[in-house]
Amino acid sequence: MLYPGDGTLEGKILRLKQQYTLCSASIQDIIARFKEWSGSKFSWDNFPSKVAIQMNDTHPTLCVPELIRLLIDEEGLSWDEAWKITQA
């Protein structure tokens, strides 16, 4: 056995950590690519029209709070700006 199954608390914690890691890495990559693609025309106002994140399972819903966290903590946006972008 490589790691515990989902039937134990340890397995559930491990799955949550894995999903968070993959979600965060993906969103960080999306943001980096958006900024690189935008170049000198960079504006957060354009993010919602250029980026779509599809959530088709329960685990990817972690991307909502993680996108908000990254926009606030790493990119320096206000709560209102981050929430507006996330909703769009």
HTML snippet that shows the backbone in 3Dmol.js (N, CA, C, O; Angstrom):
<script src="https://3Dmol.org/build/3Dmol-min.js"></script>
<div id="view" style="width:600px;height:400px;position:relative"></div>
<script>
const pdb = `
ATOM      1  N   MET A   1       0.848  -1.164   0.000  1.00  0.00           N
ATOM      2  CA  MET A   1       0.000   0.000   0.000  1.00  0.00           C
ATOM      3  C   MET A   1       0.904   1.241   0.000  1.00  0.00           C
ATOM      4  O   MET A   1       1.802   1.365   0.832  1.00  0.00           O
ATOM      5  N   LEU A   2       0.653   2.151  -0.942  1.00  0.00           N
ATOM      6  CA  LEU A   2       1.465   3.353  -1.035  1.00  0.00           C
ATOM      7  C   LEU A   2       1.069   4.400  -0.015  1.00  0.00           C
ATOM      8  O   LEU A   2       1.933   5.054   0.568  1.00  0.00           O
ATOM      9  N   TYR A   3      -0.218   4.565   0.207  1.00  0.00           N
ATOM     10  CA  TYR A   3      -0.696   5.527   1.180  1.00  0.00           C
ATOM     11  C   TYR A   3      -2.085   5.114   1.634  1.00  0.00           C
ATOM     12  O   TYR A   3      -2.735   4.289   0.991  1.00  0.00           O
ATOM     13  N   PRO A   4      -2.545   5.690   2.750  1.00  0.00           N
ATOM     14  CA  PRO A   4      -3.840   5.254   3.296  1.00  0.00           C
ATOM     15  C   PRO A   4      -5.006   5.593   2.373  1.00  0.00           C
ATOM     16  O   PRO A   4      -4.983   6.595   1.658  1.00  0.00           O
ATOM     17  N   GLY A   5      -6.018   4.741   2.405  1.00  0.00           N
ATOM     18  CA  GLY A   5      -7.220   4.976   1.614  1.00  0.00           C
ATOM     19  C   GLY A   5      -8.071   6.077   2.219  1.00  0.00           C
ATOM     20  O   GLY A   5      -7.781   6.585   3.302  1.00  0.00           O
ATOM     21  N   ASP A   6      -9.130   6.439   1.499  1.00  0.00           N
ATOM     22  CA  ASP A   6     -10.021   7.516   1.947  1.00  0.00           C
ATOM     23  C   ASP A   6     -10.876   7.128   3.153  1.00  0.00           C
ATOM     24  O   ASP A   6     -11.562   7.976   3.723  1.00  0.00           O
ATOM     25  N   GLY A   7     -10.839   5.871   3.538  1.00  0.00           N
ATOM     26  CA  GLY A   7     -11.675   5.398   4.634  1.00  0.00           C
ATOM     27  C   GLY A   7     -11.166   5.789   6.011  1.00  0.00           C
ATOM     28  O   GLY A   7     -11.884   5.642   7.000  1.00  0.00           O
ATOM     29  N   THR A   8      -9.943   6.282   6.089  1.00  0.00           N
ATOM     30  CA  THR A   8      -9.379   6.668   7.384  1.00  0.00           C
ATOM     31  C   THR A   8      -9.202   8.184   7.439  1.00  0.00           C
ATOM     32  O   THR A   8      -9.177   8.862   6.411  1.00  0.00           O
ATOM     33  N   LEU A   9      -9.083   8.691   8.646  1.00  0.00           N
ATOM     34  CA  LEU A   9      -8.848  10.126   8.820  1.00  0.00           C
ATOM     35  C   LEU A   9      -7.539  10.534   8.143  1.00  0.00           C
ATOM     36  O   LEU A   9      -7.468  11.577   7.492  1.00  0.00           O
ATOM     37  N   GLU A  10      -6.512   9.713   8.299  1.00  0.00           N
ATOM     38  CA  GLU A  10      -5.225  10.010   7.673  1.00  0.00           C
ATOM     39  C   GLU A  10      -5.353  10.077   6.152  1.00  0.00           C
ATOM     40  O   GLU A  10      -4.752  10.939   5.511  1.00  0.00           O
ATOM     41  N   GLY A  11      -6.126   9.179   5.588  1.00  0.00           N
ATOM     42  CA  GLY A  11      -6.340   9.174   4.140  1.00  0.00           C
ATOM     43  C   GLY A  11      -7.101  10.400   3.669  1.00  0.00           C
ATOM     44  O   GLY A  11      -6.787  10.969   2.624  1.00  0.00           O
ATOM     45  N   LYS A  12      -8.097  10.804   4.437  1.00  0.00           N
ATOM     46  CA  LYS A  12      -8.873  12.003   4.082  1.00  0.00           C
ATOM     47  C   LYS A  12      -8.007  13.262   4.158  1.00  0.00           C
ATOM     48  O   LYS A  12      -8.100  14.137   3.297  1.00  0.00           O
ATOM     49  N   ILE A  13      -7.171  13.347   5.183  1.00  0.00           N
ATOM     50  CA  ILE A  13      -6.278  14.499   5.322  1.00  0.00           C
ATOM     51  C   ILE A  13      -5.283  14.531   4.172  1.00  0.00           C
ATOM     52  O   ILE A  13      -5.012  15.592   3.610  1.00  0.00           O
ATOM     53  N   LEU A  14      -4.742  13.381   3.824  1.00  0.00           N
ATOM     54  CA  LEU A  14      -3.792  13.305   2.710  1.00  0.00           C
ATOM     55  C   LEU A  14      -4.451  13.733   1.400  1.00  0.00           C
ATOM     56  O   LEU A  14      -3.847  14.478   0.628  1.00  0.00           O
ATOM     57  N   ARG A  15      -5.666  13.283   1.136  1.00  0.00           N
ATOM     58  CA  ARG A  15      -6.375  13.665  -0.091  1.00  0.00           C
ATOM     59  C   ARG A  15      -6.603  15.174  -0.151  1.00  0.00           C
ATOM     60  O   ARG A  15      -6.429  15.793  -1.201  1.00  0.00           O
ATOM     61  N   LEU A  16      -6.993  15.760   0.978  1.00  0.00           N
ATOM     62  CA  LEU A  16      -7.222  17.200   1.029  1.00  0.00           C
ATOM     63  C   LEU A  16      -5.919  17.949   0.744  1.00  0.00           C
ATOM     64  O   LEU A  16      -5.918  18.927  -0.004  1.00  0.00           O
ATOM     65  N   LYS A  17      -4.826  17.501   1.328  1.00  0.00           N
ATOM     66  CA  LYS A  17      -3.526  18.132   1.077  1.00  0.00           C
ATOM     67  C   LYS A  17      -3.130  18.004  -0.390  1.00  0.00           C
ATOM     68  O   LYS A  17      -2.622  18.957  -0.981  1.00  0.00           O
ATOM     69  N   GLN A  18      -3.360  16.837  -0.978  1.00  0.00           N
ATOM     70  CA  GLN A  18      -3.043  16.632  -2.391  1.00  0.00           C
ATOM     71  C   GLN A  18      -3.882  17.543  -3.274  1.00  0.00           C
ATOM     72  O   GLN A  18      -3.356  18.183  -4.184  1.00  0.00           O
ATOM     73  N   GLN A  19      -5.167  17.604  -3.015  1.00  0.00           N
ATOM     74  CA  GLN A  19      -6.050  18.432  -3.831  1.00  0.00           C
ATOM     75  C   GLN A  19      -5.701  19.915  -3.695  1.00  0.00           C
ATOM     76  O   GLN A  19      -5.717  20.652  -4.681  1.00  0.00           O
ATOM     77  N   TYR A  20      -5.388  20.348  -2.479  1.00  0.00           N
ATOM     78  CA  TYR A  20      -5.005  21.745  -2.287  1.00  0.00           C
ATOM     79  C   TYR A  20      -3.721  22.055  -3.053  1.00  0.00           C
ATOM     80  O   TYR A  20      -3.631  23.086  -3.720  1.00  0.00           O
ATOM     81  N   THR A  21      -2.744  21.184  -2.962  1.00  0.00           N
ATOM     82  CA  THR A  21      -1.460  21.405  -3.643  1.00  0.00           C
ATOM     83  C   THR A  21      -1.661  21.524  -5.148  1.00  0.00           C
ATOM     84  O   THR A  21      -1.132  22.444  -5.773  1.00  0.00           O
ATOM     85  N   LEU A  22      -2.416  20.605  -5.733  1.00  0.00           N
ATOM     86  CA  LEU A  22      -2.655  20.629  -7.174  1.00  0.00           C
ATOM     87  C   LEU A  22      -3.465  21.857  -7.584  1.00  0.00           C
ATOM     88  O   LEU A  22      -3.196  22.469  -8.617  1.00  0.00           O
ATOM     89  N   CYS A  23      -4.442  22.205  -6.783  1.00  0.00           N
ATOM     90  CA  CYS A  23      -5.275  23.372  -7.061  1.00  0.00           C
ATOM     91  C   CYS A  23      -4.442  24.647  -7.006  1.00  0.00           C
ATOM     92  O   CYS A  23      -4.508  25.469  -7.919  1.00  0.00           O
ATOM     93  N   SER A  24      -3.669  24.817  -5.955  1.00  0.00           N
ATOM     94  CA  SER A  24      -2.863  26.018  -5.796  1.00  0.00           C
ATOM     95  C   SER A  24      -1.827  26.143  -6.902  1.00  0.00           C
ATOM     96  O   SER A  24      -1.642  27.221  -7.466  1.00  0.00           O
ATOM     97  N   ALA A  25      -1.156  25.048  -7.211  1.00  0.00           N
ATOM     98  CA  ALA A  25      -0.148  25.080  -8.280  1.00  0.00           C
ATOM     99  C   ALA A  25      -0.780  25.459  -9.618  1.00  0.00           C
ATOM    100  O   ALA A  25      -0.201  26.223 -10.390  1.00  0.00           O
ATOM    101  N   SER A  26      -1.952  24.928  -9.883  1.00  0.00           N
ATOM    102  CA  SER A  26      -2.640  25.233 -11.144  1.00  0.00           C
ATOM    103  C   SER A  26      -3.021  26.703 -11.231  1.00  0.00           C
ATOM    104  O   SER A  26      -2.824  27.335 -12.269  1.00  0.00           O
ATOM    105  N   ILE A  27      -3.564  27.250 -10.155  1.00  0.00           N
ATOM    106  CA  ILE A  27      -3.977  28.652 -10.172  1.00  0.00           C
ATOM    107  C   ILE A  27      -2.761  29.573 -10.244  1.00  0.00           C
ATOM    108  O   ILE A  27      -2.795  30.596 -10.927  1.00  0.00           O
ATOM    109  N   GLN A  28      -1.694  29.213  -9.544  1.00  0.00           N
ATOM    110  CA  GLN A  28      -0.475  30.010  -9.639  1.00  0.00           C
ATOM    111  C   GLN A  28       0.051  30.021 -11.076  1.00  0.00           C
ATOM    112  O   GLN A  28       0.526  31.050 -11.557  1.00  0.00           O
ATOM    113  N   ASP A  29      -0.033  28.887 -11.751  1.00  0.00           N
ATOM    114  CA  ASP A  29       0.391  28.810 -13.146  1.00  0.00           C
ATOM    115  C   ASP A  29      -0.514  29.649 -14.045  1.00  0.00           C
ATOM    116  O   ASP A  29      -0.034  30.335 -14.947  1.00  0.00           O
ATOM    117  N   ILE A  30      -1.809  29.594 -13.800  1.00  0.00           N
ATOM    118  CA  ILE A  30      -2.765  30.394 -14.582  1.00  0.00           C
ATOM    119  C   ILE A  30      -2.451  31.881 -14.435  1.00  0.00           C
ATOM    120  O   ILE A  30      -2.420  32.616 -15.422  1.00  0.00           O
ATOM    121  N   ILE A  31      -2.219  32.317 -13.204  1.00  0.00           N
ATOM    122  CA  ILE A  31      -1.913  33.732 -12.962  1.00  0.00           C
ATOM    123  C   ILE A  31      -0.606  34.127 -13.649  1.00  0.00           C
ATOM    124  O   ILE A  31      -0.534  35.173 -14.293  1.00  0.00           O
ATOM    125  N   ALA A  32       0.417  33.296 -13.515  1.00  0.00           N
ATOM    126  CA  ALA A  32       1.714  33.599 -14.139  1.00  0.00           C
ATOM    127  C   ALA A  32       1.590  33.681 -15.651  1.00  0.00           C
ATOM    128  O   ALA A  32       2.155  34.583 -16.270  1.00  0.00           O
ATOM    129  N   ARG A  33       0.862  32.756 -16.251  1.00  0.00           N
ATOM    130  CA  ARG A  33       0.685  32.769 -17.710  1.00  0.00           C
ATOM    131  C   ARG A  33      -0.131  33.983 -18.156  1.00  0.00           C
ATOM    132  O   ARG A  33       0.158  34.579 -19.194  1.00  0.00           O
ATOM    133  N   PHE A  34      -1.154  34.350 -17.371  1.00  0.00           N
ATOM    134  CA  PHE A  34      -1.948  35.529 -17.702  1.00  0.00           C
ATOM    135  C   PHE A  34      -1.077  36.782 -17.677  1.00  0.00           C
ATOM    136  O   PHE A  34      -1.148  37.609 -18.586  1.00  0.00           O
ATOM    137  N   LYS A  35      -0.263  36.919 -16.646  1.00  0.00           N
ATOM    138  CA  LYS A  35       0.595  38.092 -16.531  1.00  0.00           C
ATOM    139  C   LYS A  35       1.625  38.119 -17.661  1.00  0.00           C
ATOM    140  O   LYS A  35       1.904  39.178 -18.224  1.00  0.00           O
ATOM    141  N   GLU A  36       2.185  36.963 -17.988  1.00  0.00           N
ATOM    142  CA  GLU A  36       3.169  36.874 -19.074  1.00  0.00           C
ATOM    143  C   GLU A  36       2.506  37.204 -20.411  1.00  0.00           C
ATOM    144  O   GLU A  36       3.061  37.961 -21.208  1.00  0.00           O
ATOM    145  N   TRP A  37       1.346  36.651 -20.655  1.00  0.00           N
ATOM    146  CA  TRP A  37       0.625  36.880 -21.907  1.00  0.00           C
ATOM    147  C   TRP A  37       0.225  38.346 -22.055  1.00  0.00           C
ATOM    148  O   TRP A  37       0.270  38.902 -23.152  1.00  0.00           O
ATOM    149  N   SER A  38      -0.166  38.968 -20.941  1.00  0.00           N
ATOM    150  CA  SER A  38      -0.625  40.355 -20.978  1.00  0.00           C
ATOM    151  C   SER A  38       0.497  41.343 -21.271  1.00  0.00           C
ATOM    152  O   SER A  38       0.278  42.368 -21.917  1.00  0.00           O
ATOM    153  N   GLY A  39       1.685  41.033 -20.799  1.00  0.00           N
ATOM    154  CA  GLY A  39       2.819  41.918 -21.029  1.00  0.00           C
ATOM    155  C   GLY A  39       2.575  43.317 -20.494  1.00  0.00           C
ATOM    156  O   GLY A  39       2.138  43.486 -19.356  1.00  0.00           O
ATOM    157  N   SER A  40       2.856  44.310 -21.310  1.00  0.00           N
ATOM    158  CA  SER A  40       2.712  45.706 -20.880  1.00  0.00           C
ATOM    159  C   SER A  40       1.252  46.129 -20.757  1.00  0.00           C
ATOM    160  O   SER A  40       0.963  47.182 -20.189  1.00  0.00           O
ATOM    161  N   LYS A  41       0.328  45.325 -21.281  1.00  0.00           N
ATOM    162  CA  LYS A  41      -1.106  45.636 -21.218  1.00  0.00           C
ATOM    163  C   LYS A  41      -1.774  44.970 -20.012  1.00  0.00           C
ATOM    164  O   LYS A  41      -2.999  44.858 -19.964  1.00  0.00           O
ATOM    165  N   PHE A  42      -0.970  44.529 -19.039  1.00  0.00           N
ATOM    166  CA  PHE A  42      -1.478  43.802 -17.884  1.00  0.00           C
ATOM    167  C   PHE A  42      -2.499  44.630 -17.105  1.00  0.00           C
ATOM    168  O   PHE A  42      -2.248  45.783 -16.754  1.00  0.00           O
ATOM    169  N   SER A  43      -3.642  44.025 -16.846  1.00  0.00           N
ATOM    170  CA  SER A  43      -4.680  44.624 -16.008  1.00  0.00           C
ATOM    171  C   SER A  43      -5.530  43.498 -15.435  1.00  0.00           C
ATOM    172  O   SER A  43      -5.974  42.610 -16.163  1.00  0.00           O
ATOM    173  N   TRP A  44      -5.752  43.544 -14.131  1.00  0.00           N
ATOM    174  CA  TRP A  44      -6.602  42.526 -13.512  1.00  0.00           C
ATOM    175  C   TRP A  44      -8.025  42.587 -14.046  1.00  0.00           C
ATOM    176  O   TRP A  44      -8.757  41.600 -13.972  1.00  0.00           O
ATOM    177  N   ASP A  45      -8.422  43.733 -14.582  1.00  0.00           N
ATOM    178  CA  ASP A  45      -9.766  43.859 -15.150  1.00  0.00           C
ATOM    179  C   ASP A  45      -9.976  42.893 -16.317  1.00  0.00           C
ATOM    180  O   ASP A  45     -11.107  42.496 -16.595  1.00  0.00           O
ATOM    181  N   ASN A  46      -8.896  42.513 -16.998  1.00  0.00           N
ATOM    182  CA  ASN A  46      -8.991  41.607 -18.141  1.00  0.00           C
ATOM    183  C   ASN A  46      -8.994  40.126 -17.746  1.00  0.00           C
ATOM    184  O   ASN A  46      -9.330  39.271 -18.566  1.00  0.00           O
ATOM    185  N   PHE A  47      -8.630  39.823 -16.522  1.00  0.00           N
ATOM    186  CA  PHE A  47      -8.501  38.433 -16.091  1.00  0.00           C
ATOM    187  C   PHE A  47      -9.778  37.618 -16.321  1.00  0.00           C
ATOM    188  O   PHE A  47      -9.701  36.537 -16.904  1.00  0.00           O
ATOM    189  N   PRO A  48     -10.949  38.096 -15.887  1.00  0.00           N
ATOM    190  CA  PRO A  48     -12.163  37.284 -16.066  1.00  0.00           C
ATOM    191  C   PRO A  48     -12.539  37.034 -17.528  1.00  0.00           C
ATOM    192  O   PRO A  48     -13.163  36.018 -17.836  1.00  0.00           O
ATOM    193  N   SER A  49     -12.176  37.928 -18.414  1.00  0.00           N
ATOM    194  CA  SER A  49     -12.525  37.713 -19.823  1.00  0.00           C
ATOM    195  C   SER A  49     -11.509  36.837 -20.546  1.00  0.00           C
ATOM    196  O   SER A  49     -11.767  36.386 -21.662  1.00  0.00           O
ATOM    197  N   LYS A  50     -10.371  36.594 -19.931  1.00  0.00           N
ATOM    198  CA  LYS A  50      -9.320  35.797 -20.563  1.00  0.00           C
ATOM    199  C   LYS A  50      -9.105  34.446 -19.895  1.00  0.00           C
ATOM    200  O   LYS A  50      -8.455  33.570 -20.464  1.00  0.00           O
ATOM    201  N   VAL A  51      -9.646  34.270 -18.691  1.00  0.00           N
ATOM    202  CA  VAL A  51      -9.400  33.047 -17.919  1.00  0.00           C
ATOM    203  C   VAL A  51     -10.731  32.458 -17.462  1.00  0.00           C
ATOM    204  O   VAL A  51     -11.603  33.178 -16.976  1.00  0.00           O
ATOM    205  N   ALA A  52     -10.877  31.171 -17.616  1.00  0.00           N
ATOM    206  CA  ALA A  52     -12.036  30.447 -17.078  1.00  0.00           C
ATOM    207  C   ALA A  52     -11.519  29.212 -16.351  1.00  0.00           C
ATOM    208  O   ALA A  52     -10.683  28.477 -16.877  1.00  0.00           O
ATOM    209  N   ILE A  53     -12.010  28.994 -15.166  1.00  0.00           N
ATOM    210  CA  ILE A  53     -11.632  27.817 -14.381  1.00  0.00           C
ATOM    211  C   ILE A  53     -12.874  26.963 -14.224  1.00  0.00           C
ATOM    212  O   ILE A  53     -13.838  27.371 -13.576  1.00  0.00           O
ATOM    213  N   GLN A  54     -12.851  25.786 -14.812  1.00  0.00           N
ATOM    214  CA  GLN A  54     -14.009  24.891 -14.756  1.00  0.00           C
ATOM    215  C   GLN A  54     -13.916  24.025 -13.509  1.00  0.00           C
ATOM    216  O   GLN A  54     -12.886  23.408 -13.239  1.00  0.00           O
ATOM    217  N   MET A  55     -14.999  23.990 -12.761  1.00  0.00           N
ATOM    218  CA  MET A  55     -15.059  23.175 -11.545  1.00  0.00           C
ATOM    219  C   MET A  55     -16.118  22.094 -11.758  1.00  0.00           C
ATOM    220  O   MET A  55     -17.311  22.341 -11.583  1.00  0.00           O
ATOM    221  N   ASN A  56     -15.680  20.912 -12.132  1.00  0.00           N
ATOM    222  CA  ASN A  56     -16.629  19.855 -12.446  1.00  0.00           C
ATOM    223  C   ASN A  56     -16.565  18.676 -11.477  1.00  0.00           C
ATOM    224  O   ASN A  56     -16.981  17.567 -11.813  1.00  0.00           O
ATOM    225  N   ASP A  57     -16.048  18.917 -10.284  1.00  0.00           N
ATOM    226  CA  ASP A  57     -15.961  17.885  -9.268  1.00  0.00           C
ATOM    227  C   ASP A  57     -15.939  18.594  -7.916  1.00  0.00           C
ATOM    228  O   ASP A  57     -15.870  19.822  -7.870  1.00  0.00           O
ATOM    229  N   THR A  58     -15.995  17.860  -6.841  1.00  0.00           N
ATOM    230  CA  THR A  58     -16.009  18.501  -5.531  1.00  0.00           C
ATOM    231  C   THR A  58     -14.652  19.072  -5.149  1.00  0.00           C
ATOM    232  O   THR A  58     -14.594  20.128  -4.518  1.00  0.00           O
ATOM    233  N   HIS A  59     -13.571  18.415  -5.507  1.00  0.00           N
ATOM    234  CA  HIS A  59     -12.247  18.876  -5.098  1.00  0.00           C
ATOM    235  C   HIS A  59     -11.841  20.211  -5.714  1.00  0.00           C
ATOM    236  O   HIS A  59     -11.261  21.039  -5.012  1.00  0.00           O
ATOM    237  N   PRO A  60     -12.118  20.456  -6.992  1.00  0.00           N
ATOM    238  CA  PRO A  60     -11.695  21.740  -7.573  1.00  0.00           C
ATOM    239  C   PRO A  60     -12.363  22.957  -6.944  1.00  0.00           C
ATOM    240  O   PRO A  60     -11.942  24.086  -7.199  1.00  0.00           O
ATOM    241  N   THR A  61     -13.400  22.751  -6.125  1.00  0.00           N
ATOM    242  CA  THR A  61     -14.008  23.918  -5.492  1.00  0.00           C
ATOM    243  C   THR A  61     -13.040  24.606  -4.542  1.00  0.00           C
ATOM    244  O   THR A  61     -13.298  25.727  -4.104  1.00  0.00           O
ATOM    245  N   LEU A  62     -11.939  23.957  -4.219  1.00  0.00           N
ATOM    246  CA  LEU A  62     -10.903  24.613  -3.424  1.00  0.00           C
ATOM    247  C   LEU A  62     -10.301  25.796  -4.169  1.00  0.00           C
ATOM    248  O   LEU A  62      -9.656  26.651  -3.562  1.00  0.00           O
ATOM    249  N   CYS A  63     -10.509  25.849  -5.483  1.00  0.00           N
ATOM    250  CA  CYS A  63      -9.914  26.936  -6.255  1.00  0.00           C
ATOM    251  C   CYS A  63     -10.558  28.284  -5.938  1.00  0.00           C
ATOM    252  O   CYS A  63      -9.914  29.317  -6.125  1.00  0.00           O
ATOM    253  N   VAL A  64     -11.782  28.311  -5.474  1.00  0.00           N
ATOM    254  CA  VAL A  64     -12.431  29.584  -5.145  1.00  0.00           C
ATOM    255  C   VAL A  64     -11.690  30.278  -4.003  1.00  0.00           C
ATOM    256  O   VAL A  64     -11.219  31.400  -4.194  1.00  0.00           O
ATOM    257  N   PRO A  65     -11.565  29.662  -2.825  1.00  0.00           N
ATOM    258  CA  PRO A  65     -10.826  30.343  -1.762  1.00  0.00           C
ATOM    259  C   PRO A  65      -9.347  30.516  -2.085  1.00  0.00           C
ATOM    260  O   PRO A  65      -8.728  31.481  -1.637  1.00  0.00           O
ATOM    261  N   GLU A  66      -8.775  29.600  -2.854  1.00  0.00           N
ATOM    262  CA  GLU A  66      -7.351  29.719  -3.177  1.00  0.00           C
ATOM    263  C   GLU A  66      -7.094  30.866  -4.148  1.00  0.00           C
ATOM    264  O   GLU A  66      -6.091  31.566  -4.013  1.00  0.00           O
ATOM    265  N   LEU A  67      -7.971  31.072  -5.114  1.00  0.00           N
ATOM    266  CA  LEU A  67      -7.808  32.211  -6.018  1.00  0.00           C
ATOM    267  C   LEU A  67      -7.908  33.511  -5.228  1.00  0.00           C
ATOM    268  O   LEU A  67      -7.106  34.424  -5.427  1.00  0.00           O
ATOM    269  N   ILE A  68      -8.880  33.599  -4.344  1.00  0.00           N
ATOM    270  CA  ILE A  68      -9.017  34.794  -3.518  1.00  0.00           C
ATOM    271  C   ILE A  68      -7.760  35.003  -2.673  1.00  0.00           C
ATOM    272  O   ILE A  68      -7.249  36.120  -2.586  1.00  0.00           O
ATOM    273  N   ARG A  69      -7.264  33.941  -2.053  1.00  0.00           N
ATOM    274  CA  ARG A  69      -6.057  34.040  -1.223  1.00  0.00           C
ATOM    275  C   ARG A  69      -4.869  34.532  -2.033  1.00  0.00           C
ATOM    276  O   ARG A  69      -4.143  35.425  -1.594  1.00  0.00           O
ATOM    277  N   LEU A  70      -4.665  33.959  -3.209  1.00  0.00           N
ATOM    278  CA  LEU A  70      -3.523  34.361  -4.036  1.00  0.00           C
ATOM    279  C   LEU A  70      -3.639  35.817  -4.495  1.00  0.00           C
ATOM    280  O   LEU A  70      -2.657  36.559  -4.492  1.00  0.00           O
ATOM    281  N   LEU A  71      -4.841  36.207  -4.886  1.00  0.00           N
ATOM    282  CA  LEU A  71      -5.019  37.588  -5.335  1.00  0.00           C
ATOM    283  C   LEU A  71      -4.769  38.591  -4.205  1.00  0.00           C
ATOM    284  O   LEU A  71      -4.214  39.664  -4.439  1.00  0.00           O
ATOM    285  N   ILE A  72      -5.170  38.248  -3.001  1.00  0.00           N
ATOM    286  CA  ILE A  72      -4.984  39.154  -1.864  1.00  0.00           C
ATOM    287  C   ILE A  72      -3.553  39.065  -1.324  1.00  0.00           C
ATOM    288  O   ILE A  72      -2.851  40.073  -1.239  1.00  0.00           O
ATOM    289  N   ASP A  73      -3.130  37.859  -0.962  1.00  0.00           N
ATOM    290  CA  ASP A  73      -1.844  37.688  -0.276  1.00  0.00           C
ATOM    291  C   ASP A  73      -0.631  37.818  -1.191  1.00  0.00           C
ATOM    292  O   ASP A  73       0.390  38.377  -0.787  1.00  0.00           O
ATOM    293  N   GLU A  74      -0.729  37.319  -2.396  1.00  0.00           N
ATOM    294  CA  GLU A  74       0.428  37.318  -3.288  1.00  0.00           C
ATOM    295  C   GLU A  74       0.421  38.467  -4.287  1.00  0.00           C
ATOM    296  O   GLU A  74       1.481  38.963  -4.670  1.00  0.00           O
ATOM    297  N   GLU A  75      -0.766  38.892  -4.710  1.00  0.00           N
ATOM    298  CA  GLU A  75      -0.855  39.933  -5.743  1.00  0.00           C
ATOM    299  C   GLU A  75      -1.223  41.306  -5.182  1.00  0.00           C
ATOM    300  O   GLU A  75      -1.177  42.303  -5.904  1.00  0.00           O
ATOM    301  N   GLY A  76      -1.588  41.365  -3.902  1.00  0.00           N
ATOM    302  CA  GLY A  76      -1.826  42.639  -3.246  1.00  0.00           C
ATOM    303  C   GLY A  76      -3.155  43.315  -3.549  1.00  0.00           C
ATOM    304  O   GLY A  76      -3.303  44.517  -3.331  1.00  0.00           O
ATOM    305  N   LEU A  77      -4.118  42.558  -4.046  1.00  0.00           N
ATOM    306  CA  LEU A  77      -5.427  43.137  -4.314  1.00  0.00           C
ATOM    307  C   LEU A  77      -6.233  43.225  -3.027  1.00  0.00           C
ATOM    308  O   LEU A  77      -5.952  42.521  -2.057  1.00  0.00           O
ATOM    309  N   SER A  78      -7.224  44.087  -3.027  1.00  0.00           N
ATOM    310  CA  SER A  78      -8.122  44.181  -1.876  1.00  0.00           C
ATOM    311  C   SER A  78      -9.106  43.011  -1.918  1.00  0.00           C
ATOM    312  O   SER A  78      -9.239  42.327  -2.933  1.00  0.00           O
ATOM    313  N   TRP A  79      -9.796  42.797  -0.784  1.00  0.00           N
ATOM    314  CA  TRP A  79     -10.815  41.749  -0.737  1.00  0.00           C
ATOM    315  C   TRP A  79     -11.868  41.986  -1.813  1.00  0.00           C
ATOM    316  O   TRP A  79     -12.237  41.059  -2.534  1.00  0.00           O
ATOM    317  N   ASP A  80     -12.353  43.224  -1.926  1.00  0.00           N
ATOM    318  CA  ASP A  80     -13.404  43.524  -2.899  1.00  0.00           C
ATOM    319  C   ASP A  80     -12.950  43.264  -4.328  1.00  0.00           C
ATOM    320  O   ASP A  80     -13.718  42.727  -5.127  1.00  0.00           O
ATOM    321  N   GLU A  81     -11.709  43.635  -4.670  1.00  0.00           N
ATOM    322  CA  GLU A  81     -11.184  43.383  -6.014  1.00  0.00           C
ATOM    323  C   GLU A  81     -11.066  41.884  -6.275  1.00  0.00           C
ATOM    324  O   GLU A  81     -11.463  41.396  -7.334  1.00  0.00           O
ATOM    325  N   ALA A  82     -10.516  41.158  -5.300  1.00  0.00           N
ATOM    326  CA  ALA A  82     -10.337  39.717  -5.461  1.00  0.00           C
ATOM    327  C   ALA A  82     -11.682  39.007  -5.596  1.00  0.00           C
ATOM    328  O   ALA A  82     -11.827  38.108  -6.424  1.00  0.00           O
ATOM    329  N   TRP A  83     -12.653  39.401  -4.796  1.00  0.00           N
ATOM    330  CA  TRP A  83     -13.970  38.770  -4.855  1.00  0.00           C
ATOM    331  C   TRP A  83     -14.657  39.047  -6.198  1.00  0.00           C
ATOM    332  O   TRP A  83     -15.274  38.157  -6.783  1.00  0.00           O
ATOM    333  N   LYS A  84     -14.542  40.285  -6.674  1.00  0.00           N
ATOM    334  CA  LYS A  84     -15.133  40.659  -7.969  1.00  0.00           C
ATOM    335  C   LYS A  84     -14.537  39.817  -9.104  1.00  0.00           C
ATOM    336  O   LYS A  84     -15.269  39.322  -9.961  1.00  0.00           O
ATOM    337  N   ILE A  85     -13.216  39.654  -9.108  1.00  0.00           N
ATOM    338  CA  ILE A  85     -12.552  38.854 -10.137  1.00  0.00           C
ATOM    339  C   ILE A  85     -12.982  37.395 -10.021  1.00  0.00           C
ATOM    340  O   ILE A  85     -13.263  36.753 -11.033  1.00  0.00           O
ATOM    341  N   THR A  86     -13.035  36.869  -8.812  1.00  0.00           N
ATOM    342  CA  THR A  86     -13.402  35.468  -8.610  1.00  0.00           C
ATOM    343  C   THR A  86     -14.837  35.191  -9.032  1.00  0.00           C
ATOM    344  O   THR A  86     -15.118  34.147  -9.621  1.00  0.00           O
ATOM    345  N   GLN A  87     -15.738  36.105  -8.739  1.00  0.00           N
ATOM    346  CA  GLN A  87     -17.124  35.933  -9.142  1.00  0.00           C
ATOM    347  C   GLN A  87     -17.277  35.976 -10.657  1.00  0.00           C
ATOM    348  O   GLN A  87     -18.098  35.253 -11.221  1.00  0.00           O
ATOM    349  N   ALA A  88     -16.489  36.822 -11.315  1.00  0.00           N
ATOM    350  CA  ALA A  88     -16.606  36.980 -12.772  1.00  0.00           C
ATOM    351  C   ALA A  88     -16.052  35.766 -13.485  1.00  0.00           C
ATOM    352  O   ALA A  88     -16.064  35.714 -14.715  1.00  0.00           O
TER     353      ALA A  88
END
`;
const viewer = $3Dmol.createViewer("view");
viewer.addModel(pdb, "pdb");
viewer.setStyle({}, {cartoon: {color: "spectrum"}});
viewer.zoomTo();
viewer.render();
</script>
